[in-house]
Amino acid sequence: MTWKCLGVGVLLVLAGCLPIPDLRADLKLPTTPYRTPPRSVKTAYVSLPGYSAPGTPTRLNRTFYLRYSAAQSADQSADTVLILMPGIFGGASSFDVLARQLVASRPDLEVWAIDRRANALEDRSALRRGFQTHDPSVAYRYYIQNAGTPAGFNTIPADTLGFMRRWGLTAHLYDLHAVVKQAGEGAETVVLGGHSLGASLVSLYAAYRFGDGLGDTFLDGLLLLDGSLGRTGAFGLTTGLLLGNLELLPPGTGFDEGRGPPYLPYGVGPDLYAALGARALLARLKPDALASETAFPVTNLAHFGLRADDDYAPSAVFSASVGEAVGATYGGNVAAFLIDGWAGRTSRTVAGVADGFDAVRWTRGDPSREYTDIGAFVGAYVTRQADFNEWYFPLRLLVDMGELPLDLAGRDDFSAHSEVGAPTLSIGAARGLVTSPDGFSAYGNLRASALFSSYVVPGYTHLDIVTARQNPVVPLFGRWLGQITQLRRNE
């Protein structure tokens, strides 16, 4: 017996010294067959009365969504409605590629992509004229060539938009509530999803105490796309943004007192997004023509690709994999290294045209690593009804979301996350914001005993997760939706 015990002990010691296996499986999903072509999916732009924010003109107290549907009539309703909330600076058409794929794969599904209330401030007049006439030069002249003059686009002065300081979290949650309730009137299943900051916003919706009930009670599920509380909101910040004694951004109470800019104009505001819309329209309608006012000859498609692609943009994280330049000479990309750190070391800047070429042009590249089709990307960037960006992003919303504690402790307007029972599918991007399943744990750990699934798509950037061709989000969502629907039927 003594020798047997000794032998067992030796084996245990040896086992403790040996490497413990850590096998991993790649995320492999079948290609989703489309029952209808994604481009055939119908769209309609819908406006609803929203939250009555103090001081806001009645016409702006509204919320909007872009409805993607396979229905032949506007009166038809689908079994399931997926409502998608964009990220920071995002507009409804940032979901255009993904929404079309989802609806084309499941005709019983509609996708409603949200345009937040600030989208109503955008002057899209020349973009619409460019579409109608198939002449992108109309938009180019208005938003770029004549910008800042009486003949061109002019940003709305911040001092006339003081009411936007009241466009905080409460206003946006109630705006969203109007959309969720409308979806619930016709659909059996309502799923609320969000990308980036939108993922945090929909998570807060589920825990918010509305006058007619907890947000969770109006939902059958949550979909989080490369965003999560603790990563894209709910940081417990209460002092605003300070630089020494200089207040760059006040806390929420400061906005109530009239301090702080209503929207973010500092290089990423209306002027930038209006010009990007014009460039996207040029890339869509005249891709091979040479772009105007550039440092070297470059086609419209390449000019836009250099701004959007992960290999050339200032940040690979906030870009998409849309192809590569042809006929270019290169320099370093210091901005990418400063923003993304070591991950930005391979980024490059196009410095000019290479010998033997007349201009820098664009190719879609190898689809095994260029996950987003640039044709679909520029097609989604500006549509007749919406665009990729929110030009006048209300800073009060960002501040309100940043001030919330992660666990919502001490907040009477919210329940604890543990009271939220909606099954949750969370999908990160390996080169985006949530690069491993652990990135969802801050929120997931607060949702004890809830059905909470997490995946990360390898190679994808933050934008690829909503713009990729044959997006893995589609089969993941389809299988998950079938499972939660079956669970509900068995209750």
C-alpha positions as CSV (number, residue, x, y, z in Angstrom):
1,M,0.0,0.0,0.0
2,T,2.9,2.3,0.9
3,W,4.5,1.8,-2.5
4,K,1.2,2.4,-4.3
5,C,0.7,5.7,-2.4
6,L,4.2,6.7,-3.2
7,G,3.7,5.9,-6.9
8,V,0.5,8.0,-7.1
9,G,2.3,10.8,-5.4
10,V,5.2,10.7,-7.9
11,L,2.7,10.7,-10.8
12,L,0.9,13.7,-9.4
13,V,4.2,15.6,-8.9
14,L,5.3,14.8,-12.5
15,A,1.9,15.8,-13.9
16,G,2.3,19.1,-12.1
17,C,5.6,19.7,-13.8
18,L,4.4,18.8,-17.3
19,P,2.9,21.6,-19.6
20,I,-0.8,21.7,-19.2
21,P,-2.5,21.5,-22.7
22,D,-4.2,24.7,-23.9
23,L,-5.8,23.7,-27.1
24,R,-7.7,26.4,-29.1
25,A,-10.1,26.2,-32.0
26,D,-10.4,28.8,-34.7
27,L,-13.7,30.5,-35.3
28,K,-15.0,28.8,-38.5
29,L,-18.4,29.5,-39.8
30,P,-20.1,28.4,-43.0
31,T,-20.8,31.0,-45.7
32,T,-24.4,32.2,-45.3
33,P,-26.5,31.7,-48.4
34,Y,-28.6,34.7,-49.4
35,R,-32.2,34.0,-50.3
36,T,-32.3,37.4,-52.1
37,P,-29.5,39.6,-53.4
38,P,-28.4,42.0,-50.6
39,R,-28.7,45.0,-53.0
40,S,-32.3,44.1,-53.6
41,V,-33.3,44.7,-50.0
42,K,-35.7,47.6,-49.7
43,T,-35.1,50.7,-47.6
44,A,-37.3,53.4,-46.1
45,Y,-36.5,56.3,-43.9
46,V,-38.8,56.6,-40.9
47,S,-39.2,59.5,-38.4
48,L,-40.8,59.3,-35.0
49,P,-41.6,61.8,-32.2
50,G,-38.8,61.6,-29.7
51,Y,-37.9,62.9,-26.2
52,S,-38.9,66.5,-25.5
53,A,-35.5,68.0,-24.6
54,P,-35.7,71.4,-22.9
55,G,-35.2,74.3,-25.2
56,T,-35.1,72.1,-28.4
57,P,-37.3,73.2,-31.3
58,T,-40.2,70.7,-31.8
59,R,-39.0,69.7,-35.2
60,L,-35.7,68.4,-33.7
61,N,-37.3,66.4,-30.9
62,R,-37.5,63.4,-33.1
63,T,-35.7,60.1,-33.7
64,F,-35.1,58.3,-37.0
65,Y,-34.3,54.9,-38.4
66,L,-33.5,53.4,-41.8
67,R,-35.7,50.3,-42.3
68,Y,-34.2,47.4,-44.2
69,S,-36.8,44.9,-45.3
70,A,-37.6,42.1,-47.8
71,A,-41.3,43.0,-47.6
72,Q,-43.1,44.0,-50.7
73,S,-45.3,46.5,-48.8
74,A,-44.6,49.0,-46.1
75,D,-47.5,47.6,-44.2
76,Q,-46.0,44.1,-43.9
77,S,-44.2,43.3,-40.7
78,A,-41.4,40.8,-40.1
79,D,-41.3,38.1,-37.3
80,T,-38.1,39.7,-36.0
81,V,-36.8,43.2,-35.9
82,L,-33.1,43.9,-35.2
83,I,-32.6,47.6,-34.1
84,L,-29.0,48.7,-34.6
85,M,-27.4,51.7,-32.8
86,P,-24.3,53.3,-34.4
87,G,-21.1,54.1,-32.6
88,I,-19.6,57.5,-31.9
89,F,-19.9,59.8,-35.0
90,G,-21.9,57.0,-36.7
91,G,-25.0,57.3,-38.8
92,A,-27.6,54.8,-40.0
93,S,-25.8,53.8,-43.2
94,S,-22.7,52.6,-41.3
95,F,-24.8,49.4,-41.0
96,D,-25.8,49.4,-44.7
97,V,-23.6,46.4,-45.7
98,L,-24.4,44.3,-42.7
99,A,-28.1,45.1,-42.7
100,R,-28.5,44.1,-46.3
101,Q,-26.7,40.8,-45.7
102,L,-28.8,40.0,-42.6
103,V,-32.1,40.7,-44.3
104,A,-31.0,38.8,-47.5
105,S,-30.2,35.8,-45.4
106,R,-33.5,35.8,-43.4
107,P,-36.5,37.3,-45.2
108,D,-38.5,37.1,-41.9
109,L,-36.0,39.6,-40.4
110,E,-36.0,43.4,-40.6
111,V,-33.1,45.6,-39.6
112,W,-33.8,49.2,-38.3
113,A,-30.6,51.2,-38.3
114,I,-30.8,54.2,-36.0
115,D,-30.1,57.8,-37.0
116,R,-29.8,59.8,-33.7
117,R,-31.5,63.1,-33.4
118,A,-28.4,65.1,-34.4
119,N,-28.6,63.7,-37.9
120,A,-31.5,66.0,-38.5
121,L,-29.1,69.0,-38.4
122,E,-27.1,67.8,-41.4
123,D,-27.2,69.8,-44.7
124,R,-27.3,66.9,-47.1
125,S,-28.8,68.9,-49.9
126,A,-25.9,68.7,-52.4
127,L,-25.4,65.0,-51.7
128,R,-29.0,64.4,-52.7
129,R,-28.6,66.5,-55.8
130,G,-25.5,64.6,-56.7
131,F,-27.4,61.3,-56.4
132,Q,-30.3,62.5,-58.4
133,T,-28.2,63.9,-61.3
134,H,-25.4,61.3,-61.0
135,D,-23.1,64.3,-60.9
136,P,-20.8,64.1,-57.8
137,S,-19.2,67.5,-58.8
138,V,-22.3,69.2,-57.3
139,A,-21.3,67.8,-53.9
140,Y,-17.6,68.5,-54.4
141,R,-18.2,72.2,-55.2
142,Y,-20.6,72.6,-52.3
143,Y,-18.8,70.7,-49.5
144,I,-15.2,71.2,-50.5
145,Q,-14.4,73.8,-53.1
146,N,-16.9,76.5,-51.9
147,A,-17.0,75.4,-48.2
148,G,-17.2,78.4,-45.8
149,T,-18.5,80.8,-48.5
150,P,-22.1,81.8,-49.3
151,A,-22.1,79.4,-52.2
152,G,-21.1,76.4,-50.2
153,F,-21.5,74.4,-47.0
154,N,-21.3,76.2,-43.7
155,T,-21.3,74.5,-40.3
156,I,-24.1,75.6,-38.0
157,P,-22.6,78.0,-35.4
158,A,-22.2,76.4,-32.0
159,D,-23.7,79.4,-30.3
160,T,-27.0,78.8,-32.1
161,L,-27.2,75.2,-30.9
162,G,-27.0,75.6,-27.2
163,F,-30.1,73.4,-26.7
164,M,-27.8,70.4,-27.7
165,R,-26.3,70.6,-24.3
166,R,-29.5,68.9,-23.1
167,W,-29.1,66.1,-25.7
168,G,-27.7,63.7,-23.2
169,L,-28.2,60.1,-22.2
170,T,-31.8,60.5,-21.1
171,A,-32.9,62.1,-24.4
172,H,-31.2,59.4,-26.4
173,L,-32.6,56.5,-24.4
174,Y,-36.1,57.8,-24.7
175,D,-35.6,58.4,-28.4
176,L,-34.5,54.8,-28.7
177,H,-37.5,53.6,-26.5
178,A,-39.9,55.1,-29.1
179,V,-38.3,52.9,-31.8
180,V,-38.2,49.8,-29.7
181,K,-41.9,50.1,-28.8
182,Q,-42.8,50.6,-32.4
183,A,-40.9,47.5,-33.4
184,G,-42.7,45.5,-30.7
185,E,-46.1,46.5,-32.1
186,G,-45.6,44.3,-35.1
187,A,-42.8,41.9,-34.5
188,E,-42.8,38.8,-32.3
189,T,-39.1,39.2,-31.5
190,V,-37.2,42.5,-30.9
191,V,-33.4,42.4,-30.6
192,L,-31.5,45.6,-29.8
193,G,-27.9,45.8,-31.1
194,G,-25.1,48.4,-31.2
195,H,-21.6,48.9,-32.6
196,S,-18.8,50.5,-30.5
197,L,-20.3,53.3,-28.3
198,G,-23.7,52.0,-29.6
199,A,-23.1,48.7,-27.8
200,S,-22.8,50.5,-24.5
201,L,-25.8,52.6,-25.2
202,V,-28.1,49.6,-25.9
203,S,-26.7,47.9,-22.8
204,L,-27.7,51.0,-20.7
205,Y,-31.1,51.0,-22.4
206,A,-31.8,47.4,-21.1
207,A,-31.1,48.5,-17.5
208,Y,-32.9,51.9,-17.7
209,R,-36.1,52.4,-15.7
210,F,-38.6,54.0,-18.1
211,G,-42.0,55.2,-17.0
212,D,-43.6,52.2,-18.5
213,G,-41.1,49.5,-17.4
214,L,-37.5,48.4,-17.5
215,G,-35.9,48.5,-20.9
216,D,-35.1,44.8,-20.7
217,T,-38.8,43.9,-20.6
218,F,-39.3,45.3,-24.2
219,L,-36.4,43.1,-25.6
220,D,-35.8,39.5,-26.5
221,G,-32.1,39.9,-26.9
222,L,-29.0,42.1,-27.1
223,L,-26.3,42.2,-29.8
224,L,-23.0,43.9,-29.0
225,L,-20.6,44.6,-31.9
226,D,-17.0,45.5,-30.9
227,G,-18.1,47.5,-27.9
228,S,-18.9,47.0,-24.3
229,L,-19.5,48.9,-21.1
230,G,-16.2,49.5,-19.5
231,R,-14.6,49.9,-22.9
232,T,-16.9,52.2,-24.8
233,G,-18.9,53.8,-21.9
234,A,-19.5,53.8,-18.1
235,F,-16.1,54.8,-16.8
236,G,-17.2,56.5,-13.6
237,L,-15.7,59.9,-14.6
238,T,-17.2,62.8,-12.8
239,T,-14.9,65.8,-13.3
240,G,-15.1,66.3,-17.1
241,L,-11.9,66.6,-19.0
242,L,-9.2,68.8,-17.4
243,L,-5.8,70.0,-18.6
244,G,-4.3,71.3,-15.4
245,N,-6.7,73.9,-14.3
246,L,-8.1,74.3,-17.8
247,E,-11.5,72.7,-18.3
248,L,-11.5,71.2,-21.8
249,L,-14.9,69.5,-21.2
250,P,-17.2,70.1,-18.3
251,P,-19.1,67.4,-16.4
252,G,-22.8,66.9,-17.1
253,T,-23.7,69.6,-14.5
254,G,-21.5,72.0,-16.4
255,F,-23.5,71.4,-19.6
256,D,-26.7,72.1,-17.6
257,E,-25.1,75.5,-16.6
258,G,-24.4,76.4,-20.2
259,R,-20.7,75.4,-20.4
260,G,-19.1,73.2,-22.9
261,P,-19.4,73.0,-26.7
262,P,-22.7,71.5,-28.0
263,Y,-20.9,69.3,-30.6
264,L,-17.4,68.3,-31.4
265,P,-16.0,70.6,-34.1
266,Y,-12.3,70.1,-33.5
267,G,-11.2,68.5,-36.7
268,V,-13.7,65.6,-36.6
269,G,-16.9,67.6,-36.9
270,P,-19.3,68.7,-39.6
271,D,-16.7,70.1,-42.0
272,L,-14.8,66.9,-42.1
273,Y,-17.8,64.6,-42.5
274,A,-19.4,66.8,-45.1
275,A,-16.2,66.6,-47.2
276,L,-15.8,62.9,-46.7
277,G,-19.4,62.5,-48.0
278,A,-18.5,64.4,-51.1
279,R,-15.3,62.3,-51.6
280,A,-17.3,59.1,-51.1
281,L,-19.8,60.2,-53.8
282,L,-16.9,60.9,-56.2
283,A,-15.4,57.5,-55.4
284,R,-18.8,55.8,-56.0
285,L,-19.8,57.5,-59.2
286,K,-16.5,58.4,-60.8
287,P,-14.0,55.9,-59.3
288,D,-11.3,56.1,-62.0
289,A,-11.3,59.9,-62.5
290,L,-8.4,61.8,-61.0
291,A,-9.2,63.5,-57.7
292,S,-9.0,67.3,-57.5
293,E,-6.8,69.3,-55.2
294,T,-4.4,66.6,-54.2
295,A,-0.6,66.6,-53.7
296,F,-0.1,64.0,-56.4
297,P,-2.2,62.3,-59.1
298,V,-4.6,59.8,-57.5
299,T,-8.0,58.4,-58.6
300,N,-11.1,59.2,-56.6
301,L,-11.4,55.6,-55.4
302,A,-7.7,55.5,-54.3
303,H,-8.1,58.9,-52.6
304,F,-10.9,57.6,-50.5
305,G,-9.3,54.2,-50.0
306,L,-6.2,55.9,-48.5
307,R,-8.4,57.6,-45.9
308,A,-10.4,54.5,-45.0
309,D,-8.0,51.5,-45.3
310,D,-6.2,50.0,-42.3
311,D,-2.8,50.1,-43.9
312,Y,-2.8,53.9,-44.5
313,A,-5.3,55.5,-42.1
314,P,-4.1,57.3,-39.0
315,S,-5.5,54.4,-37.0
316,A,-5.9,50.8,-38.1
317,V,-8.4,50.2,-35.3
318,F,-10.9,52.8,-36.6
319,S,-10.6,51.8,-40.3
320,A,-11.5,49.0,-42.6
321,S,-9.6,46.5,-44.7
322,V,-10.7,47.7,-48.2
323,G,-7.7,47.0,-50.5
324,E,-4.4,48.5,-51.4
325,A,-2.8,51.2,-53.4
326,V,-1.1,50.5,-56.8
327,G,1.6,52.7,-58.3
328,A,2.6,54.5,-55.1
329,T,5.7,55.4,-53.2
330,Y,5.6,55.2,-49.4
331,G,6.7,56.8,-46.2
332,G,6.1,56.0,-42.6
333,N,2.9,56.6,-40.7
334,V,3.8,58.2,-37.4
335,A,0.2,58.9,-36.5
336,A,-0.7,55.2,-36.6
337,F,2.2,54.3,-34.3
338,L,1.3,57.0,-31.8
339,I,-2.4,56.1,-31.8
340,D,-2.2,52.3,-32.1
341,G,1.2,51.7,-30.6
342,W,3.0,48.5,-31.8
343,A,-0.1,47.5,-33.8
344,G,0.4,50.5,-36.0
345,R,4.0,49.7,-36.9
346,T,3.1,48.4,-40.4
347,S,1.0,51.3,-41.4
348,R,2.3,53.5,-44.3
349,T,1.7,56.9,-45.8
350,V,1.5,57.2,-49.6
351,A,4.0,59.9,-50.6
352,G,3.6,60.0,-54.3
353,V,3.4,58.2,-57.6
354,A,6.0,55.5,-58.4
355,D,8.1,55.5,-61.5
356,G,6.3,54.0,-64.5
357,F,2.8,55.0,-63.2
358,D,0.7,58.0,-64.1
359,A,-1.3,58.0,-60.9
360,V,-2.0,56.1,-57.7
361,R,-4.8,53.7,-58.2
362,W,-6.7,51.2,-56.1
363,T,-7.2,47.5,-56.1
364,R,-9.5,45.4,-53.9
365,G,-6.6,43.2,-53.0
366,D,-6.6,39.7,-51.5
367,P,-10.1,39.0,-50.0
368,S,-8.6,36.6,-47.5
369,R,-7.1,39.7,-45.7
370,E,-9.0,42.6,-47.3
371,Y,-12.3,41.8,-45.6
372,T,-14.4,44.7,-46.8
373,D,-15.2,45.4,-50.5
374,I,-14.4,49.0,-51.2
375,G,-17.3,49.2,-53.7
376,A,-19.8,48.3,-51.1
377,F,-18.0,50.5,-48.6
378,V,-18.3,53.7,-50.7
379,G,-21.8,52.7,-51.6
380,A,-22.8,52.6,-48.0
381,Y,-20.9,55.7,-47.0
382,V,-23.5,58.0,-48.6
383,T,-26.9,56.8,-49.6
384,R,-29.9,58.8,-50.7
385,Q,-31.5,58.6,-47.3
386,A,-28.6,58.6,-44.8
387,D,-24.8,58.6,-44.5
388,F,-22.1,56.9,-42.6
389,N,-21.5,59.6,-40.1
390,E,-23.2,61.8,-37.5
391,W,-21.8,65.3,-38.3
392,Y,-22.9,67.0,-35.1
393,F,-22.2,64.5,-32.4
394,P,-23.7,65.9,-29.1
395,L,-20.9,65.9,-26.5
396,R,-23.3,65.8,-23.7
397,L,-24.1,62.2,-24.6
398,L,-20.5,61.2,-24.4
399,V,-20.1,62.9,-21.0
400,D,-23.2,61.4,-19.6
401,M,-22.1,57.9,-20.6
402,G,-18.6,58.4,-19.3
403,E,-19.9,59.5,-15.9
404,L,-21.9,56.4,-15.2
405,P,-20.3,53.9,-12.9
406,L,-19.8,50.5,-14.5
407,D,-22.1,48.7,-12.1
408,L,-24.7,51.6,-12.1
409,A,-24.5,51.7,-8.3
410,G,-26.4,54.6,-6.6
411,R,-28.4,55.4,-9.7
412,D,-32.2,55.4,-9.1
413,D,-32.9,55.7,-12.9
414,F,-31.2,52.4,-13.6
415,S,-31.6,48.8,-12.3
416,A,-28.6,46.6,-11.6
417,H,-27.3,44.8,-14.7
418,S,-28.1,41.5,-12.9
419,E,-31.8,42.3,-13.4
420,V,-31.3,42.4,-17.2
421,G,-32.3,38.9,-18.5
422,A,-32.0,39.4,-22.3
423,P,-29.8,36.8,-23.9
424,T,-26.8,38.6,-25.2
425,L,-24.5,37.9,-28.2
426,S,-21.2,39.8,-28.1
427,I,-18.8,39.8,-31.1
428,G,-15.5,41.6,-31.0
429,A,-12.9,42.3,-33.7
430,A,-9.3,41.0,-33.2
431,R,-7.9,44.3,-34.5
432,G,-10.6,46.5,-33.2
433,L,-11.7,47.6,-29.7
434,V,-12.7,44.3,-28.1
435,T,-9.8,42.1,-29.2
436,S,-10.5,39.1,-26.9
437,P,-13.5,37.6,-25.2
438,D,-12.1,39.0,-21.9
439,G,-13.0,42.4,-23.3
440,F,-16.7,41.7,-22.7
441,S,-16.1,40.4,-19.2
442,A,-16.5,43.7,-17.4
443,Y,-20.1,43.8,-18.5
444,G,-20.7,40.1,-18.7
445,N,-19.6,39.5,-15.1
446,L,-22.4,42.0,-14.0
447,R,-25.0,39.9,-15.9
448,A,-24.7,36.9,-13.6
449,S,-26.7,33.8,-14.7
450,A,-27.8,35.5,-18.0
451,L,-27.2,33.8,-21.4
452,F,-24.1,35.6,-22.5
453,S,-22.1,34.5,-25.5
454,S,-18.8,36.0,-26.7
455,Y,-16.8,35.6,-29.9
456,V,-13.9,37.5,-31.6
457,V,-13.5,37.6,-35.3
458,P,-9.8,37.2,-36.2
459,G,-8.2,39.8,-38.4
460,Y,-11.1,42.2,-38.4
461,T,-10.8,45.9,-37.6
462,H,-13.4,48.0,-35.8
463,L,-15.2,48.9,-39.0
464,D,-14.8,45.5,-40.7
465,I,-17.2,44.1,-38.2
466,V,-20.1,46.0,-39.8
467,T,-18.8,46.4,-43.4
468,A,-17.2,43.1,-44.3
469,R,-18.3,41.0,-47.2
470,Q,-19.6,37.6,-46.2
471,N,-19.5,38.8,-42.6
472,P,-19.3,36.1,-39.8
473,V,-21.7,38.3,-37.8
474,V,-24.5,37.0,-40.1
475,P,-24.3,33.3,-39.4
476,L,-23.4,33.9,-35.8
477,F,-26.5,36.1,-35.3
478,G,-28.7,33.7,-37.4
479,R,-27.8,30.7,-35.2
480,W,-28.1,32.6,-32.0
481,L,-31.4,34.0,-33.0
482,G,-32.8,30.6,-33.8
483,Q,-31.6,29.3,-30.3
484,I,-33.2,32.1,-28.3
485,T,-36.4,31.9,-30.3
486,Q,-36.6,28.2,-29.6
487,L,-36.0,28.8,-25.9
488,R,-38.8,31.3,-25.7
489,R,-41.2,28.9,-27.4
490,N,-40.3,26.2,-24.8
491,E,-41.0,28.5,-21.9
